[in-house]
Amino acid sequence: MLEEIAIENLGVIRSARVPLGSGLTVITGETGAGKTMVLTGLGLLMGGKADPATVRPGARSAVVEGRVHVADRPVVARRVDDAGGDVDDDGTVLILRTVAAEGRSRAHLGGRSVPQGVLAEIADDLVTVHGQSDQLRLRTPSHQRAALDAFAGPDHRELLEGYRAAWTERTALQVEIDDLTARAGERAREAELLRLGLAEVERVDPQPGEDAELTALVSRLGNVEELRVAAQLAHDAVAGDDAAEPQETAVVAVDRARRALESGAHTDPVLGRFAERLAEVGYVLADVATEISGYVEDLAADPAGLETAHSRLAELGTLTRSYGETIDDVLAWASDAGLRLLDLDDGGERLRGAAQRRDALDDELGRAAAAITASRERAAAQLATAVTDELRGLAMSGASLVVDVAPADEPGPWGADVVTFSLAAHAGAPPRPLGKGASGGELSRVMLAIEVALATAAVAGDEDGPALPTFVFDEVDAGVGGRAAVEVGRRLAALARTAQVVVVTHLAQVAAFADVQLVVTKSSPAPGGSGGDGGITVTGVQEVTGEDRVRELARMLSGQEDSEAALRHAHELLESSVVGR
């Protein structure tokens, strides 16, 4: 339930606070632009698109703030919590929209900045807005079907959800089947290429890191003499050549230094420690010399081995040129290719499995569609009766609504039905589609009757408990007058007993039934800014009660709020509205 709306610098409204009662609240006034801005502000709170052109001239931004009671709406409260917002201790949440004259608009929910779409999400569970444009939408079969589905109740909605889930799965399966069928030849060619590549890899049988090892072997075997000379020179420098004359080597020099340090160690122990470290160096040099000697002895020319290594590298090269830069890359490609080949070879089986599942879903969808049709037919009869009863109370006692459920040319995600609302304008008249068999005023009352029926069904089937829904009607009484207008007001008051109803109206007969009447007022300061606004019309909203309300009703009746006849008529309207509730 909406508790209040505060508006600043939106259109012609400089600053206004709009308190909303729990019953029937009507908004009246001479300025249509002001009433429009109130609804625009409400639309912004409910996630509507922000238009910088609506910012009041001279202002940097427009601000709309609303407080909504969500304690009886657990789904909305959870969504607020998910968005990071806070629900106040009294069960209300603050919604704020800021529209900049230049730049982006901002939205806040429960003190947390949120995307505009979040407000639109919670609006679906809070407010239903109807204006004259909704009469146009109500003429389309898709909206008529949606209205019937909403009226049919939670069990029907559960049927629809199951059907749509099956339809979505069936659609995805058909896409997969079409893809598998269209690409069968391409998949076969890809599989053949993979088989050839895997066969080549299997024939060569590369081992991990083999190309790197062979490259190192070729480098060594191709430079045997150079390596032998280098190793021998290093050995001679470290340990000397046994066949040559004695020479100064690293081993001899280190040993001489060690002995010199040991001779002085009895005088200074520090030299003893140095001697121990040189002894370790000597051991290392001796080991290195032994290993170099063994390397030289093992190093021998092997032309056959070199040729074999070159041949193997060339064989491996046929793989690295096609399947990867290194043999490890080739082996990784072979692993992936094997898995891909399994997937391609399984294409036929997948196609058969998908086709079988699609056929099973077709059977399931057929049964579900039949159940939905039966449910819609039952709901259609109930809705037609409920709306016809409502029309009697709206000065259309001879009119009746006919709700027809017929087979569609082909099924869709909504089922297999076409829903058509027709109106028999009077007894004996043939039913005609909405919009063709009714005047604007009659269509307004039919739409109101349908909304009342839907609201009654929604309240009765609300799974969250006794929540108070909010309905906003913008000029729903357009084209209506006289006794019919009185009946519209009476029915709106009746609807307000189970819902919060906000009505923008120009009819005193409707406004007389309000629990709270708000008047959009205006002032037009003289050009030059004597009123502080440079000649801009300033609009505000105030609640009227007592004699002020009587004068407003008189103004709505005759245009003259001080006319004695209009004042008497206004008093009579108020008294009759109390009696007629």
LOPA-750076 format. One line per field, with one value per residue (C-alpha): residue number from 1; residue in one letter; x, y, z. Coordinates in Angstrom, 3 decimals, padded with zeros to 6 digits. Layout:
BEGIN
pos	NUM;...
code	A;...
X	X;...
Y	Y;...
Z	Z;...
// end
This chain:
BEGIN
pos	1;2;3;4;5;6;7;8;9;10;11;12;13;14;15;16;17;18;19;20;21;22;23;24;25;26;27;28;29;30;31;32;33;34;35;36;37;38;39;40;41;42;43;44;45;46;47;48;49;50;51;52;53;54;55;56;57;58;59;60;61;62;63;64;65;66;67;68;69;70;71;72;73;74;75;76;77;78;79;80;81;82;83;84;85;86;87;88;89;90;91;92;93;94;95;96;97;98;99;100;101;102;103;104;105;106;107;108;109;110;111;112;113;114;115;116;117;118;119;120;121;122;123;124;125;126;127;128;129;130;131;132;133;134;135;136;137;138;139;140;141;142;143;144;145;146;147;148;149;150;151;152;153;154;155;156;157;158;159;160;161;162;163;164;165;166;167;168;169;170;171;172;173;174;175;176;177;178;179;180;181;182;183;184;185;186;187;188;189;190;191;192;193;194;195;196;197;198;199;200;201;202;203;204;205;206;207;208;209;210;211;212;213;214;215;216;217;218;219;220;221;222;223;224;225;226;227;228;229;230;231;232;233;234;235;236;237;238;239;240;241;242;243;244;245;246;247;248;249;250;251;252;253;254;255;256;257;258;259;260;261;262;263;264;265;266;267;268;269;270;271;272;273;274;275;276;277;278;279;280;281;282;283;284;285;286;287;288;289;290;291;292;293;294;295;296;297;298;299;300;301;302;303;304;305;306;307;308;309;310;311;312;313;314;315;316;317;318;319;320;321;322;323;324;325;326;327;328;329;330;331;332;333;334;335;336;337;338;339;340;341;342;343;344;345;346;347;348;349;350;351;352;353;354;355;356;357;358;359;360;361;362;363;364;365;366;367;368;369;370;371;372;373;374;375;376;377;378;379;380;381;382;383;384;385;386;387;388;389;390;391;392;393;394;395;396;397;398;399;400;401;402;403;404;405;406;407;408;409;410;411;412;413;414;415;416;417;418;419;420;421;422;423;424;425;426;427;428;429;430;431;432;433;434;435;436;437;438;439;440;441;442;443;444;445;446;447;448;449;450;451;452;453;454;455;456;457;458;459;460;461;462;463;464;465;466;467;468;469;470;471;472;473;474;475;476;477;478;479;480;481;482;483;484;485;486;487;488;489;490;491;492;493;494;495;496;497;498;499;500;501;502;503;504;505;506;507;508;509;510;511;512;513;514;515;516;517;518;519;520;521;522;523;524;525;526;527;528;529;530;531;532;533;534;535;536;537;538;539;540;541;542;543;544;545;546;547;548;549;550;551;552;553;554;555;556;557;558;559;560;561;562;563;564;565;566;567;568;569;570;571;572;573;574;575;576;577;578;579;580;581
code	M;L;E;E;I;A;I;E;N;L;G;V;I;R;S;A;R;V;P;L;G;S;G;L;T;V;I;T;G;E;T;G;A;G;K;T;M;V;L;T;G;L;G;L;L;M;G;G;K;A;D;P;A;T;V;R;P;G;A;R;S;A;V;V;E;G;R;V;H;V;A;D;R;P;V;V;A;R;R;V;D;D;A;G;G;D;V;D;D;D;G;T;V;L;I;L;R;T;V;A;A;E;G;R;S;R;A;H;L;G;G;R;S;V;P;Q;G;V;L;A;E;I;A;D;D;L;V;T;V;H;G;Q;S;D;Q;L;R;L;R;T;P;S;H;Q;R;A;A;L;D;A;F;A;G;P;D;H;R;E;L;L;E;G;Y;R;A;A;W;T;E;R;T;A;L;Q;V;E;I;D;D;L;T;A;R;A;G;E;R;A;R;E;A;E;L;L;R;L;G;L;A;E;V;E;R;V;D;P;Q;P;G;E;D;A;E;L;T;A;L;V;S;R;L;G;N;V;E;E;L;R;V;A;A;Q;L;A;H;D;A;V;A;G;D;D;A;A;E;P;Q;E;T;A;V;V;A;V;D;R;A;R;R;A;L;E;S;G;A;H;T;D;P;V;L;G;R;F;A;E;R;L;A;E;V;G;Y;V;L;A;D;V;A;T;E;I;S;G;Y;V;E;D;L;A;A;D;P;A;G;L;E;T;A;H;S;R;L;A;E;L;G;T;L;T;R;S;Y;G;E;T;I;D;D;V;L;A;W;A;S;D;A;G;L;R;L;L;D;L;D;D;G;G;E;R;L;R;G;A;A;Q;R;R;D;A;L;D;D;E;L;G;R;A;A;A;A;I;T;A;S;R;E;R;A;A;A;Q;L;A;T;A;V;T;D;E;L;R;G;L;A;M;S;G;A;S;L;V;V;D;V;A;P;A;D;E;P;G;P;W;G;A;D;V;V;T;F;S;L;A;A;H;A;G;A;P;P;R;P;L;G;K;G;A;S;G;G;E;L;S;R;V;M;L;A;I;E;V;A;L;A;T;A;A;V;A;G;D;E;D;G;P;A;L;P;T;F;V;F;D;E;V;D;A;G;V;G;G;R;A;A;V;E;V;G;R;R;L;A;A;L;A;R;T;A;Q;V;V;V;V;T;H;L;A;Q;V;A;A;F;A;D;V;Q;L;V;V;T;K;S;S;P;A;P;G;G;S;G;G;D;G;G;I;T;V;T;G;V;Q;E;V;T;G;E;D;R;V;R;E;L;A;R;M;L;S;G;Q;E;D;S;E;A;A;L;R;H;A;H;E;L;L;E;S;S;V;V;G;R
X	000.000;001.230;001.218;002.329;004.219;006.362;007.181;009.628;010.305;008.480;006.790;004.507;004.762;007.211;006.618;003.747;003.056;000.358;-001.078;-002.904;-005.554;-006.180;-009.586;-010.641;-008.493;-009.516;-007.361;-009.199;-008.404;-008.494;-004.966;-004.679;-000.901;-000.659;-002.738;-000.579;002.581;001.196;000.787;004.179;005.733;004.019;005.284;008.856;008.585;007.385;010.437;009.152;011.537;012.935;012.577;014.780;012.140;009.825;012.185;010.655;012.214;015.062;015.566;018.624;016.669;013.276;012.804;009.991;009.851;007.332;006.727;005.250;003.917;005.385;004.900;002.064;004.091;006.833;007.922;008.510;010.242;012.619;013.376;014.194;016.527;018.152;018.837;020.562;017.774;016.211;012.582;011.793;010.496;006.955;007.022;007.480;010.209;011.287;011.579;013.377;013.832;015.959;015.686;018.480;017.846;021.200;022.725;021.459;018.598;019.097;016.934;017.102;015.249;015.326;018.336;020.356;021.070;019.508;018.955;015.679;014.664;014.531;011.752;009.887;010.155;008.599;005.966;004.445;003.586;002.462;000.532;-001.743;-002.154;-005.012;-005.606;-007.428;-004.585;-005.394;-008.763;-006.859;-004.713;-007.786;-008.975;-006.058;-006.430;-003.093;-004.135;-007.576;-005.928;-003.636;-006.634;-008.464;-005.363;-005.019;-008.661;-008.378;-006.385;-003.196;-003.946;-004.338;-001.113;000.667;-000.590;000.715;004.138;004.494;003.407;005.837;008.725;007.975;007.571;010.943;012.637;010.921;012.046;015.660;015.522;014.193;017.063;019.515;017.815;017.868;021.551;022.499;020.549;021.842;025.457;025.502;027.762;030.051;030.332;031.160;033.978;035.328;035.260;037.166;039.903;040.221;040.534;043.319;045.180;044.821;045.982;049.113;049.855;049.343;051.704;054.502;053.849;055.559;056.580;056.277;059.319;060.831;061.460;063.445;065.579;066.327;067.259;069.793;071.181;071.593;073.425;075.840;076.499;077.015;079.768;081.695;085.243;084.534;083.031;085.980;088.549;086.633;086.198;089.859;091.138;088.897;090.136;093.775;093.212;091.598;093.661;096.365;097.284;098.782;100.711;102.279;104.835;103.647;101.998;100.284;096.616;093.678;093.911;097.645;097.176;094.345;096.245;099.304;097.165;095.518;098.857;100.070;096.998;097.339;100.943;099.723;096.578;098.379;098.959;095.511;092.512;090.908;093.428;092.422;088.876;090.022;092.078;089.023;087.049;089.873;089.965;086.281;087.107;089.782;087.321;084.863;087.604;088.670;085.066;084.594;087.832;086.713;083.339;084.899;087.273;084.354;082.517;085.553;085.882;082.163;082.165;082.564;081.420;078.220;077.214;074.508;073.012;073.099;071.295;068.697;068.055;067.702;065.265;063.157;063.093;061.874;059.129;058.090;058.197;055.314;053.200;054.357;053.742;050.084;048.963;051.118;054.403;055.840;055.257;053.554;051.162;050.585;049.725;047.308;045.638;045.316;043.576;041.102;040.581;039.717;037.024;035.690;035.570;033.540;031.131;030.890;030.436;027.718;025.847;023.522;022.666;022.141;019.874;017.779;017.656;016.679;013.954;012.556;012.536;010.877;008.147;007.594;007.353;004.860;002.636;003.132;002.395;-000.729;-002.066;-001.073;-002.645;-005.886;-005.876;-005.203;-008.024;-010.435;-009.330;-009.740;-013.200;-014.292;-012.726;-014.281;-017.775;-017.039;-015.435;-018.309;-020.802;-018.781;-018.307;-021.958;-022.999;-020.648;-022.083;-025.563;-024.203;-022.641;-025.882;-025.458;-028.076;-028.858;-025.222;-023.289;-019.710;-018.989;-015.603;-014.851;-012.017;-011.291;-008.491;-005.496;-004.095;-001.012;000.091;002.487;004.136;000.750;-001.106;-003.346;-006.161;-007.353;-009.315;-011.822;-013.855;-017.093;-019.775;-023.516;-024.405;-028.034;-030.406;-030.832;-027.819;-025.238;-021.885;-019.260;-015.531;-014.609;-014.013;-016.458;-019.643;-019.209;-018.916;-016.001;-018.052;-019.339;-015.830;-014.605;-017.244;-016.522;-012.836;-013.688;-015.993;-013.256;-010.741;-013.093;-013.580;-009.825;-009.143;-011.689;-010.094;-006.593;-007.483;-009.245;-006.293;-003.430;-000.929;000.921;-002.042;-004.431;-002.277;-003.887;-003.350;-003.211;-005.117;-004.590;-007.234;-006.440;-009.623;-011.274;-014.604;-013.882;-017.020;-019.245;-021.781;-025.064;-026.349;-023.587;-020.976;-022.652;-022.548;-018.848;-018.132;-020.156;-018.293;-014.897;-015.871;-016.873;-013.541;-011.787;-013.152;-010.687;-007.990;-006.325;-007.797;-006.430;-008.524;-007.789;-011.211;-013.020;-016.456;-017.966;-020.224;-017.092;-015.213;-018.149;-017.507;-013.884;-012.519;-009.806;-010.081;-006.918;-007.062;-004.301;-004.058;-002.166;-000.948;000.360;002.630;002.853;005.713;008.809;009.143;007.000;005.907;009.412;009.021;009.450;005.932;006.022;002.782;003.318;001.174;000.604;-001.619;-003.771;-006.461;-009.900;-012.443;-015.675;-016.890;-013.710;-014.577;-018.150;-016.882;-014.512;-017.377;-019.476;-016.694;-016.505;-020.276;-020.744;-017.399;-018.625;-017.649;-019.845;-023.018;-025.786;-027.352;-024.003;-023.320;-026.705;-026.041;-022.595;-024.150;-026.679;-023.924;-021.975;-025.057;-026.173;-022.667;-022.706;-026.121;-025.211;-022.102
Y	000.000;003.484;005.791;009.068;010.639;013.787;015.639;018.486;020.332;017.886;019.578;022.326;021.064;022.991;021.102;018.862;016.111;013.641;011.626;008.491;006.810;003.096;003.352;005.479;008.531;010.840;013.528;016.459;020.012;022.483;021.849;018.708;019.105;018.969;015.791;014.305;015.094;013.295;010.166;010.776;010.880;007.633;006.106;007.120;005.445;002.307;002.143;004.235;005.833;009.186;012.107;015.176;017.296;016.786;018.674;022.002;024.901;026.497;023.498;021.261;018.115;016.726;014.488;012.040;010.242;007.606;005.467;002.020;-000.396;-003.851;-005.713;-007.685;-008.292;-010.808;-011.161;-007.403;-007.263;-010.043;-008.218;-005.062;-007.080;-008.737;-005.282;-004.251;-001.909;-001.645;-002.044;000.297;-000.993;000.074;-002.207;000.585;001.176;004.484;004.778;007.734;008.820;011.778;013.044;015.373;018.099;017.075;013.681;010.359;009.738;007.843;005.385;004.446;001.678;001.460;003.778;001.832;002.920;000.409;000.065;001.416;-002.141;-003.187;-000.660;-001.993;-005.528;-004.689;-002.501;-005.625;-006.807;-003.428;-001.308;-001.786;001.362;001.779;004.665;005.336;003.646;000.416;000.397;000.103;-002.721;-004.512;-004.841;-007.097;-010.886;-011.259;-008.866;-010.443;-013.847;-012.452;-010.983;-014.325;-016.160;-013.680;-014.238;-018.053;-018.258;-019.862;-023.433;-022.205;-020.207;-023.351;-025.149;-022.304;-022.326;-026.069;-025.670;-022.797;-024.764;-027.697;-025.329;-023.724;-027.125;-028.247;-025.089;-025.618;-029.262;-028.292;-025.841;-028.619;-031.053;-028.521;-027.824;-031.510;-032.178;-029.155;-029.781;-033.552;-033.371;-030.819;-032.924;-036.022;-034.180;-032.858;-036.370;-037.800;-035.167;-035.866;-039.596;-039.008;-036.755;-039.145;-042.051;-040.100;-039.258;-042.891;-044.067;-041.692;-042.363;-039.260;-039.175;-036.165;-033.880;-036.122;-033.302;-031.295;-034.335;-035.165;-031.560;-031.650;-035.033;-033.760;-030.693;-032.880;-035.494;-032.833;-031.120;-034.054;-032.796;-029.261;-030.645;-033.029;-030.223;-027.968;-030.721;-031.794;-028.254;-027.858;-031.159;-030.224;-026.847;-028.481;-031.677;-031.717;-034.234;-037.479;-038.054;-034.570;-032.890;-031.738;-028.296;-025.829;-026.911;-025.821;-028.947;-028.382;-024.659;-025.277;-028.053;-025.809;-023.038;-025.466;-026.685;-023.102;-022.259;-025.416;-024.500;-021.317;-022.748;-023.579;-019.850;-018.575;-020.980;-018.760;-020.011;-023.542;-022.833;-021.379;-024.517;-026.713;-024.780;-025.094;-028.821;-028.970;-027.014;-029.559;-032.432;-030.663;-030.004;-033.645;-034.807;-032.379;-033.522;-037.174;-036.412;-034.397;-037.285;-039.682;-037.309;-037.185;-040.955;-041.403;-038.726;-040.437;-039.747;-041.643;-040.868;-043.534;-042.213;-038.672;-039.756;-041.640;-038.575;-036.343;-038.810;-038.976;-035.192;-034.930;-037.428;-035.462;-032.305;-033.544;-033.491;-030.124;-028.461;-029.582;-029.975;-027.821;-026.016;-028.719;-032.414;-031.592;-029.367;-032.203;-034.611;-032.055;-031.653;-035.435;-035.596;-032.854;-034.331;-037.694;-036.142;-034.109;-037.240;-039.020;-036.089;-036.093;-039.850;-039.510;-036.996;-039.592;-040.948;-037.424;-036.662;-039.751;-038.966;-035.334;-036.378;-038.888;-036.289;-033.754;-036.251;-036.962;-033.223;-032.836;-035.371;-033.625;-030.212;-031.567;-032.812;-029.600;-027.435;-029.396;-028.894;-025.154;-024.888;-026.594;-024.304;-021.225;-022.303;-022.647;-019.293;-017.676;-018.536;-017.266;-014.051;-013.355;-013.794;-011.651;-008.814;-008.912;-008.630;-005.664;-003.997;-004.085;-001.983;000.423;001.436;-001.146;-003.622;-004.933;-005.450;-008.677;-009.760;-012.869;-014.531;-016.965;-019.514;-020.880;-023.039;-021.092;-021.729;-023.172;-023.536;-021.123;-020.506;-019.363;-022.557;-023.402;-020.890;-017.568;-015.603;-013.002;-010.587;-009.470;-007.143;-007.404;-003.769;-004.520;-007.442;-009.200;-007.477;-009.762;-009.820;-007.694;-007.425;-004.826;-001.445;-002.133;-002.677;-000.078;003.686;005.265;005.611;002.052;000.773;002.616;000.901;-002.501;-002.060;-001.058;-004.061;-006.385;-004.805;-005.205;-008.865;-009.383;-007.551;-009.646;-012.817;-011.561;-010.747;-014.096;-016.036;-014.045;-016.581;-013.991;-013.332;-010.406;-007.853;-004.636;-004.214;-000.762;000.248;003.560;004.706;007.650;009.200;005.768;007.619;009.386;009.560;008.775;011.105;011.336;008.236;006.106;008.332;007.829;004.082;004.246;006.119;003.629;000.683;002.273;002.791;-000.864;-001.912;000.305;-001.850;-004.608;-002.553;000.828;002.779;006.034;007.765;010.810;012.140;015.184;013.973;015.219;012.124;009.955;012.293;012.358;008.719;009.351;008.683;011.256;013.983;015.731;018.886;019.960;023.731;026.294;029.866;032.012;034.829;037.860;037.984;039.522;037.147;038.838;035.421;034.086;031.883;034.243;033.787;029.968;028.345;026.708;023.695;022.005;019.287;019.634;017.594;019.198;018.483;019.989;023.072;023.256;019.879;020.968;024.010;021.797;019.467;022.517;023.765;020.343;020.384;023.876;025.605;028.017;027.043;029.749;028.930;028.173;025.596;023.893;023.937;022.340;019.703;019.037;018.548;016.156;014.179;013.785;012.719;010.248;008.784;007.990;006.363;004.512;002.796
Z	000.000;-000.888;002.126;000.560;-002.320;-002.118;-005.343;-005.946;-009.207;-011.427;-014.355;-013.064;-009.475;-007.348;-004.124;-003.132;-000.620;-001.655;001.264;000.170;002.276;002.576;000.884;-002.074;-002.802;-005.631;-007.221;-008.753;-009.805;-012.658;-013.913;-015.984;-016.163;-012.379;-012.178;-014.915;-012.952;-009.883;-011.990;-013.589;-010.134;-009.219;-012.450;-011.598;-008.193;-009.913;-012.208;-015.117;-017.596;-016.490;-018.896;-018.207;-019.974;-016.981;-014.652;-013.690;-015.670;-013.728;-011.422;-011.553;-010.785;-009.874;-006.834;-006.162;-002.833;-001.816;001.236;000.671;003.257;002.500;005.776;004.188;001.003;001.901;-001.736;-001.999;001.390;000.297;-002.950;-000.992;001.225;-001.803;-003.244;000.007;001.122;004.571;005.568;008.463;011.776;010.885;007.822;005.288;002.742;001.239;-002.560;-004.111;-007.731;-008.774;-012.352;-013.414;-015.951;-017.398;-016.770;-015.509;-013.122;-009.866;-007.964;-004.274;-002.483;001.291;001.428;-001.157;-004.729;-007.135;-010.891;-012.235;-013.161;-009.494;-008.868;-011.897;-010.478;-007.130;-008.824;-010.371;-006.855;-005.528;-007.988;-010.985;-013.080;-015.548;-017.855;-021.069;-022.965;-021.130;-022.874;-026.144;-024.807;-023.506;-027.093;-028.096;-027.803;-026.002;-023.204;-023.006;-022.616;-019.918;-018.087;-018.185;-016.963;-014.066;-013.145;-013.315;-010.076;-008.718;-009.856;-013.415;-013.168;-011.988;-015.115;-017.265;-015.591;-016.183;-019.803;-020.423;-018.893;-021.210;-024.168;-023.448;-023.265;-026.453;-028.277;-027.204;-028.308;-031.729;-032.166;-031.296;-033.684;-036.511;-035.861;-035.772;-038.953;-040.886;-039.897;-040.376;-043.458;-041.852;-038.708;-040.786;-042.589;-039.304;-037.813;-040.796;-040.494;-036.780;-037.420;-039.944;-037.547;-034.615;-036.787;-037.740;-034.124;-033.145;-035.902;-034.890;-031.187;-029.795;-026.148;-023.831;-024.251;-026.923;-029.393;-026.839;-025.890;-029.532;-030.283;-027.457;-028.682;-032.248;-030.974;-028.959;-031.658;-034.295;-032.272;-030.752;-031.502;-030.263;-027.067;-026.534;-026.850;-024.468;-021.862;-022.082;-021.637;-018.595;-017.128;-017.664;-015.970;-012.972;-012.495;-015.201;-017.890;-016.518;-019.744;-019.816;-017.643;-014.180;-014.307;-012.036;-011.806;-009.737;-007.591;-006.910;-006.166;-003.767;-002.006;-001.590;-000.139;002.266;003.586;004.078;006.142;008.222;009.097;010.755;012.308;015.590;016.006;014.879;014.738;012.110;009.568;010.465;009.492;006.161;005.600;006.187;003.590;001.045;001.732;000.761;-002.416;-003.208;-002.860;-005.211;-007.784;-007.653;-008.213;-011.119;-012.692;-012.428;-013.999;-016.853;-017.510;-017.708;-020.073;-022.389;-022.398;-023.213;-025.912;-029.205;-032.745;-033.635;-037.203;-037.187;-033.987;-035.363;-038.514;-036.481;-034.309;-037.380;-038.914;-035.743;-035.458;-039.029;-038.259;-035.212;-037.318;-039.463;-036.302;-034.938;-038.275;-038.230;-034.633;-032.345;-031.873;-029.588;-029.064;-025.766;-027.738;-030.204;-027.379;-025.889;-029.324;-029.609;-026.237;-027.185;-030.639;-029.142;-026.984;-029.902;-032.079;-029.423;-029.436;-033.237;-033.442;-030.818;-032.983;-034.444;-031.028;-029.707;-032.632;-031.936;-028.210;-028.822;-031.262;-028.776;-025.989;-028.320;-029.204;-025.508;-024.816;-027.664;-025.915;-022.588;-024.129;-025.776;-022.446;-020.667;-023.370;-023.079;-019.305;-019.755;-022.293;-019.912;-017.086;-019.276;-020.357;-016.734;-015.856;-018.953;-017.791;-014.294;-015.549;-017.947;-015.111;-012.691;-015.187;-016.302;-012.664;-012.243;-015.350;-013.818;-010.983;-013.463;-015.185;-017.951;-016.733;-020.199;-021.216;-020.871;-021.452;-023.503;-023.069;-025.868;-025.782;-029.271;-030.733;-032.045;-035.509;-033.830;-030.205;-028.562;-025.197;-023.875;-024.844;-027.759;-027.300;-028.635;-026.040;-027.210;-025.081;-026.693;-025.431;-025.978;-025.386;-024.548;-024.266;-027.583;-029.192;-030.798;-029.013;-030.727;-029.989;-027.402;-028.993;-031.814;-029.866;-027.140;-026.838;-024.978;-021.792;-022.023;-022.650;-019.563;-017.441;-018.992;-018.199;-014.636;-014.276;-015.526;-013.170;-010.213;-011.087;-011.431;-008.180;-006.319;-007.676;-006.845;-003.246;-002.826;-004.237;-002.695;-001.373;000.720;002.950;003.336;001.477;000.343;-003.419;-004.972;-008.108;-009.862;-012.357;-014.624;-016.040;-016.112;-016.113;-019.421;-021.527;-018.545;-016.971;-015.123;-013.365;-014.891;-013.244;-009.857;-010.344;-011.310;-008.090;-006.058;-007.591;-007.023;-003.387;-003.162;-004.663;-002.112;000.704;-000.300;-002.003;-002.017;-004.945;-006.332;-008.995;-011.112;-012.101;-013.399;-012.245;-009.010;-008.948;-008.592;-006.259;-003.827;-002.921;-001.891;001.554;000.809;-001.818;-002.999;-005.100;-007.433;-006.992;-008.997;-008.735;-011.581;-010.378;-012.569;-015.097;-013.613;-010.716;-008.052;-006.908;-006.846;-009.909;-012.825;-014.178;-014.002;-012.856;-009.464;-008.673;-005.327;-003.873;-000.782;000.913;001.106;003.805;005.072;003.245;001.160;-000.276;-000.944;-002.869;-004.915;-005.831;-006.754;-009.000;-010.668;-011.221;-012.616;-012.802;-010.117;-006.606;-005.031;-006.978;-004.490;-006.807;-007.305;-003.560;-002.835;-005.471;-003.964;-000.511;-002.011;-003.747;-000.521;001.414;-001.251;-001.512;002.211;001.930;-001.258;000.036
// end
